[in-house]
């Protein structure tokens, strides 16, 4: 277990990678490069990412069948909270393509061999906990407005939400709370997972670097978050099928965004013996 470390890097050091200021053009370039990574072997990536539409359909069916229709929208929007972890295999594919290595889809699973796996797992658990907290918050908000009784039907739920004061309160407050959750995730993980795949800096440093990247580029990162949210919504509308394309492109683009916002690691030359 000597290699197990989370708070610091493998040497017990707390490193602080240097972050850059980036522009809007860097965001579009990251998306362009992400699309290029996707189109390099789209069949492999679509196959890999079919899990997201399938899981989305299963969750939607489950919530509808268990009288939890009110959780369908929180589940759909909640994809953005766990997306940074769910796309980790795609970061690995982009990393390998950058290095000229084999990019067959099965190499997405090579993440399990990363020395930073404990740190990756810890941040992944943090995101999953935020996702569950978001669902709990959404359910609590619905219950406080409409009571514990589940909606009688999809039609009745839609009518209650769109034609009553309580429904509009649910929409406005729910989206405001969801926005807070999304900002927390963006600020703490926007480059955390790509950084850990590239350099084993520890979970604390990865989260801190993401926060500093957002603080150094507040407007640009806000635009990135909005772009991600819009594309995820668009990909979710046609029965989640669009996520099979949207998710891999965003995943690859996130790797290139990391490359633009975080300075490469400086390798110090070894000292010659006197």
SERO-4910 file (N, C-alpha, C, O; in steps of 0.05 Angstrom, whole numbers):
BEGIN
 pado doro    nc1    nc2    nc3   cac1   cac2   cac3    cc1    cc2    cc3    oc1    oc2    oc3
  Unk    A     16    -24      0      0      0      0     17     25      0      7     47      4
  Unk    A     43     22     -5     61     45     -4     53     66    -25     58     90    -22
  Unk    A     41     56    -47     34     74    -69      7     88    -65     -1    104    -81
  Unk    A     -7     81    -43    -34     93    -39    -31    121    -27    -21    124     -4
  Unk    A    -40    140    -41    -38    168    -32    -61    183    -44    -69    178    -67
  Unk    A    -72    202    -29    -95    217    -39    -91    247    -35    -95    263    -54
  Unk    A    -82    255    -11    -80    283     -5    -57    297    -19    -59    321    -26
  Unk    A    -36    282    -24    -12    294    -36     -3    276    -59    -16    256    -65
  Unk    A     19    284    -72     29    267    -94     45    244    -83     45    239    -59
  Unk    A     57    228   -101     70    203    -93     94    208    -74    102    190    -60
  Unk    A    104    233    -74    127    240    -56    118    254    -31    135    264    -16
  Unk    A     92    255    -26     83    269     -2     83    299     -4     82    313     16
  Unk    A     86    309    -29     88    338    -33     61    349    -43     46    336    -56
  Unk    A     56    374    -35     32    388    -45     41    407    -67     52    428    -61
  Unk    A     35    400    -91     44    416   -114     22    435   -123     -2    430   -118
  Unk    A     30    457   -136     11    477   -146     17    483   -175     32    501   -181
  Unk    A      5    467   -194     10    473   -222      2    501   -229    -17    512   -218
  Unk    A     16    513   -248     10    540   -256    -13    541   -276    -14    525   -294
  Unk    A    -31    559   -271    -54    562   -289    -51    587   -307    -39    606   -298
  Unk    A    -62    586   -331    -61    608   -350    -88    622   -352   -108    611   -344
  Unk    A    -87    646   -362   -112    659   -371   -117    651   -400    -99    652   -416
  Unk    A   -142    644   -405   -149    636   -432   -172    654   -442   -185    668   -427
  Unk    A   -177    652   -468   -198    668   -481   -220    650   -492   -219    626   -491
  Unk    A   -241    664   -501   -264    649   -513   -255    632   -537   -265    610   -541
  Unk    A   -236    642   -552   -226    627   -576   -213    601   -567   -214    582   -582
  Unk    A   -201    601   -543   -190    576   -533   -211    555   -528   -207    531   -531
  Unk    A   -235    564   -519   -257    545   -514   -266    533   -540   -269    508   -542
  Unk    A   -270    549   -561   -279    538   -587   -257    520   -598   -264    500   -611
  Unk    A   -232    527   -594   -211    510   -604   -210    483   -590   -205    462   -602
  Unk    A   -216    484   -563   -217    459   -548   -240    441   -558   -237    417   -561
  Unk    A   -263    453   -564   -286    438   -575   -279    427   -603   -286    404   -609
  Unk    A   -265    443   -619   -256    433   -645   -238    410   -643   -241    390   -658
  Unk    A   -218    412   -625   -199    390   -621   -214    365   -610   -207    342   -617
  Unk    A   -233    370   -592   -248    347   -582   -264    333   -603   -265    308   -603
  Unk    A   -276    348   -622   -290    336   -644   -271    321   -662   -278    299   -673
  Unk    A   -247    331   -666   -227    316   -682   -220    290   -669   -217    270   -683
  Unk    A   -216    290   -643   -211    265   -628   -234    245   -632   -229    221   -636
  Unk    A   -258    255   -630   -282    238   -634   -283    226   -662   -287    202   -665
  Unk    A   -279    243   -682   -282    233   -709   -259    215   -718   -260    202   -738
  Unk    A   -237    215   -702   -215    197   -709   -224    168   -709   -216    153   -726
  Unk    A   -241    161   -690   -252    133   -689   -280    135   -676   -285    126   -654
  Unk    A   -299    148   -690   -325    153   -678   -340    128   -670   -355    128   -650
  Unk    A   -338    106   -685   -353     82   -679   -344     71   -652   -361     62   -636
  Unk    A   -319     72   -645   -309     63   -620   -320     80   -597   -329     70   -576
  Unk    A   -320    107   -601   -328    124   -580   -359    123   -576   -368    125   -553
  Unk    A   -374    121   -598   -403    119   -595   -409     93   -580   -427     93   -562
  Unk    A   -395     71   -586   -400     46   -572   -394     49   -542   -409     40   -525
  Unk    A   -372     63   -536   -364     67   -509   -384     84   -494   -390     79   -471
  Unk    A   -395    104   -507   -413    123   -494   -443    116   -496   -459    131   -486
  Unk    A   -449     94   -509   -477     85   -509   -488     80   -481   -512     80   -476
  Unk    A   -469     75   -462   -477     70   -435   -493     93   -423   -511     89   -407
  Unk    A   -486    118   -431   -500    141   -419   -529    143   -429   -547    147   -412
  Unk    A   -535    141   -455   -563    141   -463   -579    117   -451   -602    121   -443
  Unk    A   -566     94   -450   -580     71   -439   -587     74   -410   -609     69   -401
  Unk    A   -567     84   -395   -572     89   -366   -593    111   -363   -610    109   -345
  Unk    A   -592    131   -380   -612    152   -378   -641    142   -383   -659    149   -369
  Unk    A   -643    124   -403   -670    113   -409   -679     95   -386   -703     95   -379
  Unk    A   -661     79   -375   -668     61   -353   -677     78   -329   -697     71   -316
  Unk    A   -662     99   -322   -669    115   -299   -696    129   -303   -712    131   -285
  Unk    A   -701    139   -328   -726    152   -334   -749    132   -331   -770    138   -320
  Unk    A   -745    108   -342   -766     87   -340   -771     80   -311   -794     76   -303
  Unk    A   -750     78   -296   -752     70   -268   -767     91   -252   -785     84   -236
  Unk    A   -760    116   -256   -774    137   -241   -803    139   -249   -820    145   -232
  Unk    A   -809    135   -275   -837    136   -284   -853    113   -272   -876    116   -264
  Unk    A   -840     89   -272   -854     65   -262   -857     64   -232   -874     50   -222
  Unk    A   -841     79   -218   -842     79   -188   -855    104   -177   -850    112   -154
  Unk    A   -871    118   -194   -885    142   -185   -865    163   -175   -870    177   -155
  Unk    A   -843    166   -190   -823    187   -183   -819    204   -207   -796    211   -214
  Unk    A   -840    211   -221   -838    227   -245   -824    254   -240   -811    265   -257
  Unk    A   -828    264   -215   -817    290   -208   -786    290   -208   -774    311   -208
  Unk    A   -774    266   -209   -745    264   -208   -733    261   -236   -708    260   -239
  Unk    A   -749    259   -257   -739    256   -284   -721    279   -292   -698    275   -301
  Unk    A   -731    304   -288   -715    327   -296   -689    330   -278   -668    335   -289
  Unk    A   -691    326   -252   -666    326   -236   -646    305   -244   -622    310   -243
  Unk    A   -655    282   -253   -637    261   -262   -624    270   -288   -599    267   -291
  Unk    A   -639    281   -306   -628    291   -332   -607    312   -327   -585    311   -338
  Unk    A   -615    332   -312   -596    354   -306   -573    345   -289   -551    357   -290
  Unk    A   -577    325   -273   -556    314   -256   -533    301   -271   -512    297   -259
  Unk    A   -537    295   -296   -516    283   -312   -492    302   -313   -469    293   -314
  Unk    A   -497    328   -313   -476    348   -314   -458    347   -289   -435    354   -290
  Unk    A   -470    337   -266   -454    336   -241   -434    313   -241   -412    316   -231
  Unk    A   -442    290   -253   -424    267   -253   -410    264   -280   -393    246   -283
  Unk    A   -416    282   -298   -403    281   -324   -372    281   -324   -360    266   -338
  Unk    A   -360    299   -307   -330    299   -307   -318    272   -300   -297    265   -311
  Unk    A   -331    257   -282   -320    231   -275   -328    210   -296   -312    193   -303
  Unk    A   -352    212   -307   -362    192   -326   -345    193   -352   -344    173   -366
  Unk    A   -333    216   -358   -318    219   -383   -288    214   -379   -272    220   -397
  Unk    A   -280    202   -357   -251    200   -351   -237    182   -372   -214    186   -378
  Unk    A   -251    161   -381   -239    144   -402   -234    159   -427   -215    153   -442
  Unk    A   -250    179   -433   -246    195   -457   -222    214   -454   -207    219   -474
  Unk    A   -217    224   -430   -193    239   -426   -168    222   -431   -148    231   -443
  Unk    A   -170    197   -423   -147    179   -427   -142    174   -457   -119    172   -466
  Unk    A   -164    171   -473   -161    168   -501   -148    192   -514   -130    189   -531
  Unk    A   -156    216   -506   -144    240   -517   -114    242   -509    -97    251   -524
  Unk    A   -109    235   -484    -81    235   -474    -64    216   -491    -41    224   -499
  Unk    A    -74    193   -497    -59    173   -513    -55    183   -542    -34    179   -554
  Unk    A    -76    195   -553    -74    205   -580    -54    227   -582    -39    229   -602
  Unk    A    -53    244   -561    -33    266   -561     -5    255   -561     13    267   -572
  Unk    A     -1    232   -548     26    220   -546     32    201   -569     53    189   -569
  Unk    A     13    198   -588     17    180   -610     15    151   -603     26    134   -617
  Unk    A      0    145   -582     -4    117   -573    -29    106   -585    -45    120   -596
  Unk    A    -33     80   -581    -57     66   -591    -81     77   -577    -82     80   -553
  Unk    A   -102     85   -593   -125     97   -582   -150     80   -585   -173     90   -585
  Unk    A   -147     54   -587   -170     36   -588   -186     40   -563   -175     46   -541
  Unk    A   -213     37   -565   -231     44   -543   -225     29   -518   -230     39   -496
  Unk    A   -214      4   -520   -208    -12   -496   -187      1   -478   -186     -5   -454
  Unk    A   -171     20   -489   -151     33   -473   -164     54   -455   -150     65   -437
  Unk    A   -189     60   -458   -203     78   -440   -203     66   -412   -204     80   -392
  Unk    A   -201     39   -410   -201     25   -385   -173     26   -372   -170     16   -349
  Unk    A   -154     36   -386   -126     36   -374   -125     56   -351   -104     56   -337
  Unk    A   -145     71   -347   -146     90   -324   -142     74   -298   -131     85   -279
  Unk    A   -151     49   -298   -148     33   -273   -119     28   -265   -114     20   -243
  Unk    A   -101     32   -284    -73     28   -278    -59     54   -269    -35     54   -263
  Unk    A    -74     76   -270    -62    102   -263    -52    103   -234    -67     94   -216
  Unk    A    -28    113   -229    -19    116   -201    -36    135   -185    -36    135   -160
  Unk    A    -52    152   -199    -69    171   -185    -97    160   -180   -115    175   -173
  Unk    A   -101    134   -185   -128    122   -182   -141    128   -156   -165    134   -156
  Unk    A   -127    126   -133   -141    133   -107   -151    161   -107   -174    166    -97
  Unk    A   -136    180   -117   -145    208   -118   -169    211   -137   -188    225   -131
  Unk    A   -168    198   -160   -190    198   -179   -215    187   -166   -237    198   -170
  Unk    A   -212    165   -152   -235    152   -139   -247    170   -118   -272    172   -115
  Unk    A   -231    184   -102   -241    202    -81   -257    224    -93   -279    230    -83
  Unk    A   -247    237   -114   -262    259   -126   -287    248   -140   -308    262   -140
  Unk    A   -286    224   -151   -309    212   -163   -331    207   -142   -354    212   -148
  Unk    A   -323    197   -119   -342    193    -97   -354    219    -88   -378    221    -82
  Unk    A   -338    240    -87   -348    267    -80   -370    276   -100   -390    287    -91
  Unk    A   -365    272   -126   -385    280   -146   -410    263   -143   -432    274   -146
  Unk    A   -407    238   -138   -431    220   -135   -447    229   -111   -472    229   -111
  Unk    A   -433    237    -89   -447    246    -65   -462    272    -71   -484    276    -61
  Unk    A   -450    290    -87   -464    315    -95   -488    309   -112   -509    322   -110
  Unk    A   -486    289   -129   -508    280   -146   -531    270   -129   -554    278   -134
  Unk    A   -525    253   -109   -546    243    -91   -559    266    -75   -583    266    -70
  Unk    A   -541    284    -66   -551    307    -50   -570    324    -67   -590    335    -57
  Unk    A   -563    328    -93   -580    343   -111   -607    330   -114   -628    343   -113
  Unk    A   -608    303   -117   -633    289   -120   -650    291    -94   -674    295    -95
  Unk    A   -636    289    -72   -650    292    -46   -662    320    -43   -684    323    -33
  Unk    A   -646    340    -51   -655    368    -49   -679    372    -67   -698    385    -60
  Unk    A   -677    362    -92   -699    365   -111   -725    352   -101   -747    363   -103
  Unk    A   -722    328    -89   -746    314    -78   -757    329    -54   -781    331    -52
  Unk    A   -740    339    -37   -749    354    -14   -763    380    -22   -783    387    -10
  Unk    A   -754    393    -43   -767    417    -53   -794    411    -63   -814    425    -58
  Unk    A   -796    389    -79   -822    381    -90   -842    374    -67   -865    382    -67
  Unk    A   -832    359    -47   -849    351    -25   -859    376     -9   -882    376      0
  Unk    A   -841    395     -5   -849    419     10   -871    435     -4   -886    449      9
  Unk    A   -872    433    -30   -891    448    -46   -917    433    -52   -939    443    -50
  Unk    A   -914    407    -58   -937    391    -67   -945    368    -48   -964    355    -53
  Unk    A   -929    365    -27   -935    343     -8   -921    317    -16   -908    316    -36
  Unk    A   -924    297      1   -910    272     -2   -923    254    -23   -911    235    -32
  Unk    A   -947    260    -31   -961    243    -51   -949    247    -78   -946    270    -87
  Unk    A   -941    225    -92   -929    228   -118   -949    237   -139   -973    234   -135
  Unk    A   -940    247   -162   -958    256   -183   -975    233   -193   -966    210   -195
  Unk    A  -1000    239   -199  -1019    218   -208  -1011    207   -236  -1015    184   -242
  Unk    A  -1001    225   -252   -993    218   -279   -974    238   -290   -970    259   -278
  Unk    A   -962    232   -313   -944    252   -326   -959    277   -333   -950    299   -329
  Unk    A   -983    273   -344   -999    296   -352  -1007    314   -329  -1005    339   -330
  Unk    A  -1014    301   -306  -1021    317   -282   -997    331   -271   -999    354   -262
  Unk    A   -974    319   -273   -949    332   -263   -942    356   -280   -936    377   -269
  Unk    A   -943    353   -306   -937    375   -324   -956    398   -320   -948    421   -320
  Unk    A   -982    392   -317  -1002    412   -313   -997    427   -286   -999    452   -285
  Unk    A   -991    412   -265   -986    425   -239   -961    443   -240   -961    464   -228
  Unk    A   -941    435   -255   -916    450   -256   -919    476   -272   -909    497   -265
  Unk    A   -933    473   -295   -935    496   -314   -958    515   -309   -958    537   -320
  Unk    A   -978    507   -294  -1002    524   -292  -1008    533   -263  -1029    545   -259
  Unk    A   -990    527   -244   -996    535   -217   -973    552   -206   -950    550   -215
  Unk    A   -979    567   -185   -958    583   -172   -937    565   -159   -913    571   -160
  Unk    A   -945    543   -147   -927    524   -135   -908    512   -157   -884    508   -152
  Unk    A   -920    507   -180   -903    496   -202   -882    514   -211   -859    506   -215
  Unk    A   -888    540   -213   -868    559   -222   -848    565   -200   -824    570   -205
  Unk    A   -856    562   -175   -837    564   -153   -817    541   -155   -793    544   -150
  Unk    A   -828    517   -161   -811    493   -164   -791    497   -186   -767    490   -183
  Unk    A   -800    508   -209   -782    513   -231   -760    533   -224   -737    528   -229
  Unk    A   -768    555   -213   -749    577   -208   -729    569   -186   -705    572   -189
  Unk    A   -740    560   -163   -722    553   -141   -706    529   -147   -682    527   -141
  Unk    A   -718    509   -160   -704    484   -167   -680    490   -186   -658    479   -181
  Unk    A   -684    507   -206   -662    513   -224   -641    530   -211   -618    527   -217
  Unk    A   -649    547   -192   -630    564   -178   -612    546   -160   -588    550   -159
  Unk    A   -624    527   -147   -609    508   -130   -591    491   -147   -568    486   -141
  Unk    A   -602    481   -170   -585    465   -188   -562    481   -199   -540    469   -203
  Unk    A   -566    507   -203   -544    524   -213   -521    525   -192   -497    524   -200
  Unk    A   -528    526   -167   -508    526   -146   -492    500   -146   -467    501   -144
  Unk    A   -506    478   -148   -492    452   -150   -473    451   -174   -451    442   -172
  Unk    A   -483    461   -197   -466    461   -221   -441    478   -218   -420    471   -228
  Unk    A   -444    501   -205   -421    519   -201   -400    506   -183   -376    508   -188
  Unk    A   -410    492   -162   -391    478   -144   -376    457   -160   -351    454   -157
  Unk    A   -389    441   -176   -376    420   -191   -357    432   -211   -334    422   -214
  Unk    A   -365    453   -225   -347    466   -245   -322    476   -231   -300    473   -241
  Unk    A   -326    490   -209   -303    502   -195   -283    482   -184   -260    488   -181
  Unk    A   -293    458   -177   -275    439   -164   -265    417   -182   -245    403   -175
  Unk    A   -277    414   -206   -268    391   -222   -264    397   -251   -259    379   -267
  Unk    A   -264    423   -260   -263    429   -288   -238    417   -301   -239    409   -324
  Unk    A   -215    417   -287   -191    405   -298   -180    384   -279   -157    374   -284
  Unk    A   -194    376   -258   -183    358   -238   -176    331   -249   -154    321   -244
  Unk    A   -194    318   -263   -189    291   -273   -168    290   -295   -150    273   -294
  Unk    A   -169    308   -315   -147    308   -334   -120    313   -321   -100    301   -329
  Unk    A   -119    331   -301    -94    336   -287    -83    311   -273    -59    305   -275
  Unk    A   -101    296   -260    -93    272   -246    -83    250   -265    -65    235   -259
  Unk    A    -95    249   -289    -85    230   -309    -58    238   -320    -42    221   -326
  Unk    A    -54    264   -322    -29    274   -333     -6    274   -312     17    267   -318
  Unk    A    -14    282   -287      6    284   -266     -7    275   -239    -30    283   -233
  Unk    A      6    259   -225     -4    249   -199      1    269   -177     20    266   -162
  Unk    A    -16    290   -176    -11    311   -157    -27    309   -131    -23    324   -113
  Unk    A    -45    289   -130    -62    286   -106    -89    300   -110    -91    320   -125
  Unk    A   -109    291    -96   -136    301    -99   -139    330    -91   -152    346   -105
  Unk    A   -126    338    -69   -128    365    -59   -117    385    -79   -129    405    -85
  Unk    A    -93    379    -90    -81    397   -110    -98    398   -135   -100    419   -148
  Unk    A   -110    375   -143   -126    375   -168   -151    393   -164   -157    408   -182
  Unk    A   -164    391   -141   -187    408   -136   -179    437   -134   -193    455   -145
  Unk    A   -157    442   -120   -147    469   -117   -140    482   -144   -146    505   -149
  Unk    A   -127    466   -161   -120    476   -188   -144    483   -204   -145    503   -218
  Unk    A   -165    467   -202   -190    473   -216   -202    499   -206   -211    516   -222
  Unk    A   -202    503   -180   -212    527   -168   -196    552   -178   -208    572   -184
  Unk    A   -170    549   -178   -153    572   -187   -158    577   -217   -157    600   -225
  Unk    A   -162    556   -233   -167    560   -261   -193    575   -266   -194    593   -283
  Unk    A   -213    569   -250   -239    584   -252   -236    613   -242   -247    631   -255
  Unk    A   -222    617   -221   -218    644   -210   -201    661   -230   -206    686   -231
  Unk    A   -183    649   -244   -166    664   -263   -182    670   -289   -175    688   -303
  Unk    A   -203    654   -294   -218    657   -319   -248    655   -314   -261    638   -325
  Unk    A   -259    673   -297   -287    670   -288   -307    671   -311   -325    654   -312
  Unk    A   -303    690   -329   -322    693   -351   -320    670   -371   -340    658   -380
  Unk    A   -295    663   -378   -290    642   -397   -300    615   -387   -312    599   -401
  Unk    A   -295    609   -361   -303    584   -350   -334    583   -347   -346    562   -349
  Unk    A   -346    606   -341   -375    607   -340   -387    601   -367   -407    587   -369
  Unk    A   -375    611   -388   -384    605   -415   -380    575   -421   -397    563   -435
  Unk    A   -358    564   -412   -353    535   -416   -375    519   -401   -386    500   -413
  Unk    A   -381    526   -377   -402    512   -362   -429    514   -376   -444    494   -377
  Unk    A   -435    538   -386   -461    541   -401   -461    525   -426   -482    513   -433
  Unk    A   -439    524   -440   -437    508   -465   -441    478   -459   -456    465   -473
  Unk    A   -429    468   -438   -432    440   -430   -461    435   -423   -472    414   -432
  Unk    A   -474    452   -408   -501    448   -399   -520    448   -423   -538    430   -425
  Unk    A   -517    466   -442   -534    468   -465   -531    443   -482   -551    431   -491
  Unk    A   -506    434   -487   -501    411   -504   -512    385   -491   -522    368   -505
  Unk    A   -510    383   -464   -521    360   -450   -552    359   -452   -564    338   -456
  Unk    A   -564    383   -450   -593    384   -452   -602    376   -481   -620    361   -484
  Unk    A   -588    387   -501   -594    381   -529   -590    351   -534   -606    338   -547
  Unk    A   -569    339   -522   -564    311   -526   -584    293   -512   -588    270   -519
  Unk    A   -597    304   -491   -615    288   -475   -643    288   -486   -659    270   -481
  Unk    A   -650    308   -502   -678    311   -511   -687    288   -528   -709    277   -523
  Unk    A   -672    279   -549   -682    257   -565   -677    230   -551   -661    214   -560
  Unk    A   -691    225   -528   -688    200   -513   -660    194   -505   -652    171   -505
  Unk    A   -644    215   -499   -617    212   -490   -598    202   -512   -574    199   -507
  Unk    A   -608    198   -536   -591    186   -557   -568    205   -565   -546    195   -571
  Unk    A   -573    231   -564   -552    249   -572   -528    249   -554   -507    259   -561
  Unk    A   -531    239   -529   -509    237   -511   -486    219   -521   -463    222   -513
  Unk    A   -493    201   -539   -473    183   -550   -453    198   -567   -431    188   -572
  Unk    A   -460    222   -576   -442    239   -591   -432    262   -574   -409    269   -574
  Unk    A   -451    275   -559   -444    298   -543   -424    291   -521   -405    306   -517
  Unk    A   -428    269   -507   -410    262   -485   -382    258   -494   -363    269   -481
  Unk    A   -376    242   -515   -348    239   -523   -335    265   -532   -312    270   -526
  Unk    A   -350    281   -547   -338    307   -556   -331    324   -533   -310    336   -532
  Unk    A   -350    327   -513   -344    343   -490   -321    331   -473   -305    346   -463
  Unk    A   -320    305   -471   -299    292   -456   -272    298   -468   -253    306   -454
  Unk    A   -269    295   -495   -244    301   -508   -237    330   -506   -214    338   -502
  Unk    A   -258    347   -509   -253    376   -508   -244    384   -480   -228    403   -478
  Unk    A   -253    371   -460   -244    377   -432   -214    372   -429   -200    387   -416
  Unk    A   -204    351   -442   -176    346   -441   -160    369   -453   -140    378   -442
  Unk    A   -169    378   -477   -155    400   -490   -159    426   -476   -141    443   -476
  Unk    A   -181    430   -462   -184    454   -445   -164    453   -423   -152    474   -416
  Unk    A   -160    430   -411   -139    427   -390   -112    435   -401    -97    449   -387
  Unk    A   -105    426   -425    -79    432   -436    -76    462   -440    -53    472   -438
  Unk    A    -97    476   -446    -96    504   -451    -93    520   -425    -80    541   -424
  Unk    A   -106    511   -403   -108    527   -379    -87    521   -358    -82    537   -341
  Unk    A    -74    497   -360    -54    489   -340    -27    487   -354    -24    473   -374
  Unk    A     -7    500   -343     20    499   -354     31    471   -353     26    457   -334
  Unk    A     45    462   -374     58    436   -374     77    434   -350     88    454   -341
  Unk    A     81    409   -341    100    405   -319    128    411   -327    137    403   -348
  Unk    A    142    426   -310    169    433   -316    188    411   -305    188    405   -281
  Unk    A    203    400   -323    222    379   -315    249    391   -310    261    403   -327
  Unk    A    257    389   -285    283    401   -277    306    383   -286    305    359   -280
  Unk    A    326    394   -298    349    377   -306    364    367   -282    367    381   -261
  Unk    A    374    343   -284    388    331   -261    416    345   -258    429    352   -277
  Unk    A    423    349   -233    449    362   -227    472    342   -232    470    319   -225
  Unk    A    493    352   -244    516    335   -248    532    334   -222    534    354   -207
  Unk    A    543    311   -215    559    309   -191    584    326   -192    596    329   -213
  Unk    A    591    339   -170    614    356   -168    640    339   -171    662    351   -171
***
